[in-house]
Amino acid sequence: MNFLVNYFRFILQNRSQVLELTLEHLRLVGLSTLFAMLIGIPLGMVIAHRPRFNKPVLASANIIQTIPSLALFGFLLPVPWLGERADRLAILALTLYALLPIIRNTYTGIVGSILRWWRQGEGWDLRNRSSCFRWSCRWR
């Protein structure tokens, strides 16, 4: 109980700094998520369209995901433009960590919908006439 009282007392005494840092955190996370979406969704669409790129792209994203965050900051710190400001470094690191789930989910969503549409077209015997058949052929 004493912990909660001290916690709320600290928040009330430092509310301007807490608010400022919370807004900064939301800005960094929002920008990095936006950048990850701008990179990851088109990349997921490309690997769904061109299966030969599937393994290299997902392997690269997996490798980035396995690097510990402090090590990634250590690798990126000497980069001239990035190392000057901590917010640039944090946005890049968060963007790199967000790429794997976005790429993988985009790829899985597209490939899963193609297979579902293909099976529905076969079940209705619309393989030669259906728009889903033509759409799925473009992606194969």
C-alpha positions as CSV (number, residue, x, y, z in Angstrom):
1,M,0.0,0.0,0.0
2,N,2.9,2.3,0.8
3,F,4.3,1.7,-2.6
4,L,1.2,2.9,-4.3
5,V,1.1,6.1,-2.3
6,N,4.7,6.8,-3.1
7,Y,4.1,6.1,-6.7
8,F,1.2,8.4,-7.1
9,R,3.0,11.1,-5.0
10,F,5.9,10.9,-7.4
11,I,3.6,11.1,-10.5
12,L,1.8,14.2,-9.0
13,Q,5.0,16.0,-8.0
14,N,6.6,15.4,-11.4
15,R,3.6,15.5,-13.6
16,S,5.0,17.9,-16.2
17,Q,8.1,15.7,-16.8
18,V,6.1,12.5,-16.8
19,L,3.7,14.0,-19.4
20,E,6.6,15.3,-21.5
21,L,8.4,11.9,-21.5
22,T,5.2,10.0,-22.1
23,L,4.4,12.1,-25.2
24,E,8.0,11.7,-26.4
25,H,7.7,7.9,-26.0
26,L,4.4,7.9,-27.9
27,R,6.0,10.0,-30.7
28,L,9.0,7.6,-31.0
29,V,6.8,4.5,-31.0
30,G,4.3,6.0,-33.5
31,L,7.0,7.1,-35.9
32,S,8.8,3.8,-35.8
33,T,5.5,1.9,-36.3
34,L,4.7,4.1,-39.2
35,F,8.1,3.5,-40.8
36,A,7.9,-0.3,-40.1
37,M,4.5,-0.4,-41.8
38,L,5.7,1.6,-44.8
39,I,8.6,-0.9,-45.3
40,G,7.0,-4.1,-44.0
41,I,3.7,-4.2,-45.8
42,P,5.1,-3.7,-49.3
43,L,7.9,-6.2,-48.5
44,G,5.3,-8.7,-47.4
45,M,3.3,-8.2,-50.6
46,V,6.5,-8.6,-52.7
47,I,7.5,-11.9,-51.0
48,A,3.9,-13.2,-51.4
49,H,4.1,-12.3,-55.1
50,R,7.6,-13.6,-55.6
51,P,8.2,-16.7,-53.5
52,R,11.9,-16.8,-54.3
53,F,12.4,-13.7,-52.1
54,N,10.5,-15.3,-49.2
55,K,13.3,-17.0,-47.4
56,P,16.0,-14.3,-47.7
57,V,13.7,-11.5,-46.6
58,L,12.2,-13.4,-43.6
59,A,15.7,-14.7,-42.7
60,S,17.0,-11.2,-42.6
61,A,14.1,-10.0,-40.5
62,N,14.6,-13.0,-38.2
63,I,18.3,-12.1,-37.8
64,I,17.6,-8.5,-36.9
65,Q,15.0,-9.7,-34.4
66,T,17.6,-11.9,-32.6
67,I,20.1,-9.1,-32.0
68,P,19.7,-7.9,-28.4
69,S,18.6,-4.2,-28.2
70,L,21.7,-3.0,-26.4
71,A,23.9,-4.6,-29.0
72,L,21.9,-3.0,-31.8
73,F,22.3,0.4,-30.2
74,G,26.0,-0.4,-29.9
75,F,26.2,-1.3,-33.6
76,L,24.2,1.8,-34.7
77,L,25.9,4.4,-32.4
78,P,29.0,4.9,-34.6
79,V,26.9,5.6,-37.7
80,P,27.4,9.3,-38.3
81,W,23.9,10.7,-38.8
82,L,22.2,8.2,-36.4
83,G,24.6,8.4,-33.5
84,E,24.2,12.1,-33.1
85,R,20.7,12.0,-31.7
86,A,19.2,9.3,-29.5
87,D,15.7,9.7,-30.9
88,R,16.9,8.7,-34.4
89,L,18.7,5.7,-33.0
90,A,15.6,4.6,-31.1
91,I,13.3,5.1,-34.1
92,L,15.6,3.0,-36.3
93,A,15.9,0.2,-33.7
94,L,12.2,0.1,-33.0
95,T,11.5,0.1,-36.7
96,L,13.9,-2.8,-37.3
97,Y,12.3,-4.8,-34.4
98,A,8.8,-4.2,-35.8
99,L,9.6,-5.4,-39.3
100,L,9.4,-9.2,-38.7
101,P,5.8,-9.4,-37.4
102,I,4.5,-7.0,-40.0
103,I,6.3,-8.7,-42.9
104,R,5.3,-12.2,-41.7
105,N,1.7,-11.3,-41.0
106,T,1.3,-9.5,-44.4
107,Y,2.7,-12.5,-46.2
108,T,0.6,-15.0,-44.3
109,G,-2.6,-13.0,-44.8
110,I,-2.1,-12.7,-48.6
111,V,-1.0,-16.4,-49.0
112,G,-3.8,-17.6,-46.7
113,S,-6.5,-15.7,-48.6
114,I,-5.2,-17.0,-51.9
115,L,-5.5,-20.6,-50.7
116,R,-8.9,-20.0,-49.2
117,W,-10.2,-18.4,-52.4
118,W,-8.7,-21.1,-54.5
119,R,-10.4,-23.8,-52.4
120,Q,-13.7,-22.0,-52.5
121,G,-13.5,-21.6,-56.3
122,E,-12.8,-25.4,-56.7
123,G,-15.7,-26.2,-54.4
124,W,-18.1,-24.2,-56.5
125,D,-16.5,-25.4,-59.7
126,L,-15.6,-21.8,-60.7
127,R,-11.9,-22.5,-61.5
128,N,-12.1,-21.2,-65.0
129,R,-14.6,-18.4,-64.6
130,S,-14.1,-16.9,-61.2
131,S,-12.4,-13.7,-60.5
132,C,-10.7,-15.2,-57.4
133,F,-9.1,-17.8,-59.7
134,R,-7.7,-15.1,-62.0
135,W,-6.6,-13.1,-59.0
136,S,-4.8,-16.0,-57.4
137,C,-3.1,-16.9,-60.6
138,R,-1.5,-13.4,-60.7
139,W,0.1,-14.1,-57.4
140,R,1.5,-17.5,-58.1
